[in-house]
Amino acid sequence: MLIERVHVEGMETVQINLAQLMKIIARLQGIISKTKFVVSSHNSEAEGTDRPDVRNAFKCHIEAVCRLVFLKQKLDEANKGPQRERIYLLSEMKGLKSWFEDICTTNGITGSGTYQNRTIAEIKIEEKQSTCKELEDSIYSLQDEVDAFNAVTQVEIPLEFLTPPAP
């Protein structure tokens, strides 16, 4: 199988917190994006063209994907219970705030000439601003809880995963 599960038996491991884990995940995602570009852009080129090592980039891509799957599973396991609820709530609150910010609160006469309308907003600008401020405060508070959890919650990963695969 091209993409295989990571087996940690016999590997030296290290404890890291979730904030560090998410940085490693982001780094791997960047490597995956870069190696995907190298393989896609340079696999077939004119004869004699100087090109990057496509095979090595592909190998690095597969290794990064395998590591990413393993690390995402570790993150998922660590985020069970209240943390998962905070993460989902945070996501929904951000979506709600974004949507609410875009609600039109126009009141009064709009248009010009014979195309004038009188509009009445059910939710007025003051309520919109107040609700957005309340959501923003709640989002900051909840994000602080998520960050605190991420700083103290530890997972065990293979030591070699601290060094990204080199394309």
Protein Blocks (a to p, Z undefined) as FASTA:
>chain_A
ZZacddfehiacddddfklmmmmmmmmmmmmmmmmmmmmmmmpccehiacddfklmmmmm
mmmmmmmmmmmmmmmmmmgcjllmmmmmmmmmmmmmmmmmmpccbecjedehjlcccddd
fbafklmmmmmmmmmmmmmmmmmmmmmmmmmpccdddfklmpccdZZ
